[in-house]
């Protein structure tokens, strides 16, 4: 029967014992997967993923520092900030002194020009 063949090709209709629509079967399979122990369905944060990977891989060791500890990294960043701030303050002071000096020279030149007149 061509009509039944077309329905089977399009939807798999007529051959399965389960008469539920295909999307309901997929939803049921999804719900079943989510209730199995050890699945990744409830991993919302990176901490959840780390616990999931540790349980799956059998690696229950805590995370170790790769290059340096977090405390040393923060100390390094703060030291760089302090050095950079000191250098910027020094540069700003020198720049301000240069501006004041140039203004003084300009005023002297103006005074000299006025005196000559």
Backbone bond lengths (Angstrom), bond angles and torsions (degrees), N, CA, C in turn:
res aa  C-N    CA-C-N  psi(-1)  N-CA   C-N-CA  omega(-1)  CA-C   N-CA-C  phi
1 X - - - 1.460 - - 1.536 108.71 -
2 X 1.324 118.75 115.57 1.464 121.96 -177.14 1.532 112.89 -62.77
3 X 1.313 116.97 -33.22 1.462 119.73 -179.50 1.529 110.90 -65.87
4 X 1.333 116.56 -44.30 1.468 120.86 178.08 1.529 110.50 -67.44
5 X 1.311 117.11 -38.00 1.460 121.19 179.09 1.532 110.23 -62.74
6 X 1.333 116.66 -42.73 1.461 120.98 179.26 1.534 110.45 -64.99
7 X 1.328 117.32 -41.30 1.466 120.83 178.01 1.527 110.57 -64.56
8 X 1.329 116.83 -38.64 1.466 120.35 178.27 1.532 110.48 -66.55
9 X 1.327 117.18 -44.85 1.459 120.59 -179.54 1.527 111.79 -63.26
10 X 1.329 116.12 -38.90 1.458 120.32 -176.61 1.522 112.62 -78.91
11 X 1.352 116.89 -40.71 1.463 119.41 -170.34 1.522 113.86 -129.87
12 X 1.315 118.62 -5.28 1.459 120.10 -175.04 1.517 111.24 73.92
13 X 1.312 115.95 19.43 1.461 120.66 -174.92 1.517 110.93 -74.95
14 X 1.326 114.98 142.00 1.452 120.47 173.78 1.509 114.22 96.09
15 X 1.299 119.73 -10.94 1.455 120.92 -176.57 1.522 112.31 -114.64
16 X 1.294 117.59 -22.62 1.462 119.78 -178.19 1.518 110.37 -87.12
17 X 1.325 115.58 147.32 1.457 119.76 176.67 1.520 111.13 -78.14
18 X 1.307 116.71 -28.41 1.455 121.60 -179.32 1.526 108.89 -81.55
19 X 1.319 117.39 119.04 1.469 121.76 -175.89 1.534 113.27 -90.56
20 X 1.332 117.82 2.38 1.468 119.36 178.80 1.528 109.59 -70.53
21 X 1.333 117.57 150.85 1.466 119.68 175.83 1.530 110.45 -61.78
22 X 1.317 115.46 155.80 1.464 121.05 -175.51 1.527 111.83 -60.77
23 X 1.339 117.65 -37.36 1.465 118.84 -178.82 1.523 111.65 -67.11
24 X 1.339 117.36 -31.00 1.466 119.58 176.96 1.520 110.38 -69.19
25 X 1.319 117.35 -37.44 1.468 120.42 177.46 1.531 110.19 -64.64
26 X 1.329 115.98 -41.05 1.464 119.39 179.22 1.523 110.69 -65.32
27 X 1.330 116.60 -40.52 1.466 120.06 178.17 1.526 110.65 -63.14
28 X 1.320 116.89 -41.72 1.465 120.38 179.22 1.526 110.47 -63.74
29 X 1.328 117.23 -41.42 1.463 120.25 178.41 1.524 110.46 -64.83
30 X 1.329 116.82 -38.97 1.456 120.68 178.90 1.523 110.66 -65.01
31 X 1.339 117.04 -44.60 1.463 120.12 178.43 1.521 110.64 -63.05
32 X 1.328 117.00 -38.96 1.460 120.63 179.96 1.531 110.23 -65.29
33 X 1.317 117.90 -41.69 1.461 121.62 179.12 1.520 111.05 -62.98
34 X 1.334 116.79 -39.32 1.459 120.69 -177.18 1.524 112.85 -68.31
35 X 1.323 117.82 -22.46 1.463 119.91 -178.49 1.519 112.60 -91.80
36 X 1.319 118.57 -6.89 1.464 120.68 179.46 1.529 109.54 -71.20
37 X 1.333 117.04 142.67 1.467 118.35 177.21 1.530 110.81 -69.33
38 X 1.329 115.10 142.92 1.457 120.10 176.99 1.512 114.95 83.72
39 X 1.339 118.23 12.64 1.466 118.43 178.73 1.525 109.89 -86.14
40 X 1.311 115.60 168.31 1.466 121.04 -176.93 1.523 112.56 -99.19
41 X 1.326 117.83 12.81 1.462 120.52 -173.30 1.520 113.05 -67.01
42 X 1.312 118.09 -27.74 1.460 120.09 -175.63 1.524 113.07 -101.43
43 X 1.313 118.16 15.99 1.462 121.43 179.77 1.525 109.16 -84.73
44 X 1.337 115.34 103.14 1.456 119.95 -177.76 1.523 112.16 -103.95
45 X 1.314 117.56 -30.57 1.459 120.60 -176.53 1.516 109.86 -118.70
46 X 1.325 116.21 170.05 1.467 118.94 179.43 1.517 110.97 -66.90
47 X 1.366 117.28 -28.46 1.463 119.10 176.65 1.523 110.24 -64.98
48 X 1.354 116.09 -41.41 1.468 119.82 177.04 1.515 110.58 -59.98
49 X 1.340 117.08 -43.06 1.462 120.17 -179.64 1.520 111.29 -65.98
50 X 1.338 117.37 -38.64 1.464 119.55 178.07 1.521 110.90 -63.40
51 X 1.351 116.96 -44.02 1.472 119.90 177.59 1.519 110.52 -62.56
52 X 1.340 116.80 -40.78 1.461 120.66 -178.68 1.525 110.79 -64.44
53 X 1.348 116.77 -45.41 1.468 120.02 178.73 1.528 111.06 -64.26
54 X 1.338 116.68 -40.69 1.467 119.76 -179.79 1.526 110.49 -63.66
55 X 1.332 117.10 -41.91 1.465 120.14 179.58 1.528 110.86 -69.03
56 X 1.322 117.47 -39.40 1.462 120.87 -178.18 1.524 111.73 -70.61
57 X 1.333 116.32 -40.81 1.461 120.34 -176.80 1.523 112.90 -87.33
58 X 1.334 116.76 -8.20 1.456 119.89 -177.78 1.513 112.36 74.37
59 X 1.319 117.12 21.10 1.456 122.57 -178.38 1.517 108.00 -108.43
60 X 1.322 117.14 96.64 1.460 120.93 -176.48 1.520 112.17 -98.99
61 X 1.333 118.00 13.59 1.459 120.78 -179.35 1.527 110.01 -75.15
62 X 1.334 117.14 143.68 1.468 118.94 177.10 1.525 110.87 -69.75
63 X 1.293 114.74 161.36 1.461 120.24 -179.33 1.525 109.76 -65.39
64 X 1.322 116.55 135.58 1.460 122.76 179.22 1.527 109.24 -105.29
65 X 1.346 117.06 150.49 1.463 118.22 177.11 1.526 111.17 -64.44
66 X 1.307 115.79 139.84 1.456 120.44 -178.53 1.525 109.98 -83.60
67 X 1.313 118.17 -55.31 1.462 122.02 -179.04 1.522 111.28 -110.70
68 X 1.322 116.47 -42.96 1.462 121.78 179.71 1.519 107.93 -156.29
69 X 1.308 116.15 163.07 1.461 119.33 179.79 1.528 109.34 -71.84
70 X 1.309 115.60 162.91 1.468 120.39 179.81 1.528 110.79 -61.82
71 X 1.333 117.02 -37.41 1.463 120.92 180.00 1.526 110.96 -63.50
72 X 1.321 116.58 -43.91 1.467 119.57 178.89 1.528 111.22 -66.16
73 X 1.320 117.00 -36.25 1.461 120.32 178.49 1.526 110.51 -64.44
74 X 1.335 117.35 -45.14 1.467 120.78 178.97 1.525 109.88 -63.03
75 X 1.341 117.27 -41.03 1.468 120.34 178.17 1.528 110.89 -62.12
76 X 1.324 116.88 -40.85 1.466 120.94 178.07 1.529 110.95 -62.51
77 X 1.313 116.98 -45.39 1.471 121.00 179.44 1.527 110.45 -62.26
78 X 1.338 117.29 -43.73 1.465 120.19 179.30 1.531 111.24 -64.19
79 X 1.328 117.76 -37.56 1.467 120.70 177.37 1.523 110.60 -64.55
80 X 1.319 117.42 -43.03 1.469 120.99 178.12 1.526 110.13 -62.60
81 X 1.330 116.54 -40.95 1.472 120.09 178.51 1.526 110.25 -63.55
82 X 1.339 117.35 -43.70 1.467 120.78 -179.40 1.525 111.02 -63.18
83 X 1.321 117.30 -45.94 1.470 120.61 179.55 1.526 110.56 -63.76
84 X 1.322 116.80 -44.22 1.467 120.44 178.86 1.518 112.19 -62.95
85 X 1.334 117.06 -39.66 1.468 120.44 178.82 1.524 110.83 -65.41
86 X 1.340 116.99 -41.91 1.468 120.23 178.93 1.528 110.61 -63.50
87 X 1.320 117.10 -42.80 1.467 120.44 179.04 1.527 110.71 -64.62
88 X 1.321 117.43 -40.62 1.462 120.67 179.86 1.526 110.66 -65.94
89 X 1.342 117.29 -40.90 1.466 120.50 178.60 1.529 110.26 -63.75
90 X 1.325 117.26 -41.33 1.466 121.11 178.20 1.525 110.77 -62.83
91 X 1.320 116.62 -45.32 1.464 120.74 179.77 1.521 110.77 -63.43
92 X 1.333 117.15 -40.70 1.467 120.26 179.92 1.527 110.43 -65.11
93 X 1.338 116.31 -39.74 1.471 119.48 178.01 1.515 111.83 -63.42
94 X 1.332 116.74 -44.51 1.468 120.73 178.29 1.523 111.15 -63.19
95 X 1.311 116.37 -39.80 1.460 120.46 -179.86 1.524 110.60 -65.87
96 X 1.335 116.43 -41.86 1.465 119.76 179.15 1.526 110.35 -64.68
97 X 1.329 117.23 -40.91 1.471 120.41 178.65 1.525 110.46 -63.43
98 X 1.325 116.76 -39.21 1.466 120.65 179.04 1.533 110.60 -64.71
99 X 1.323 116.80 -40.96 1.470 120.27 179.56 1.524 110.00 -64.09
100 X 1.335 116.64 -44.25 1.471 120.23 179.67 1.531 109.94 -63.28
101 X 1.326 117.32 -41.83 1.469 121.00 178.93 1.528 111.18 -62.71
102 X 1.321 117.57 -44.49 1.465 121.17 179.65 1.527 110.97 -64.02
103 X 1.332 116.35 -38.05 1.468 119.32 178.72 1.534 110.12 -65.94
104 X 1.329 116.12 -41.39 1.470 119.80 177.33 1.515 111.51 -61.08
105 X 1.333 117.55 -43.32 1.468 120.78 178.19 1.526 111.15 -63.30
106 X 1.312 116.21 -38.97 1.467 119.83 179.22 1.529 110.33 -65.74
107 X 1.341 116.98 -41.60 1.467 120.09 178.62 1.531 111.12 -64.53
108 X 1.340 116.56 -39.72 1.475 119.49 176.63 1.525 111.15 -61.73
109 X 1.318 116.80 -41.38 1.466 120.56 179.32 1.522 110.38 -64.81
110 X 1.313 117.49 -39.45 1.471 120.91 178.99 1.525 109.62 -66.54
111 X 1.358 117.26 -44.39 1.466 120.78 178.99 1.531 111.07 -60.85
112 X 1.309 116.44 -41.98 1.471 120.90 179.36 1.527 110.47 -63.73
113 X 1.325 116.52 -40.77 1.468 120.27 179.07 1.521 110.77 -66.26
114 X 1.317 117.60 -38.39 1.466 120.65 178.89 1.532 111.39 -69.16
115 X 1.324 117.56 -36.13 1.460 121.55 179.15 1.523 112.11 -65.86
116 X 1.320 116.64 -35.74 1.461 120.73 -179.56 1.528 111.89 -69.15
117 X 1.276 116.82 -26.22 1.466 119.16 -176.80 1.464 110.74 -75.20
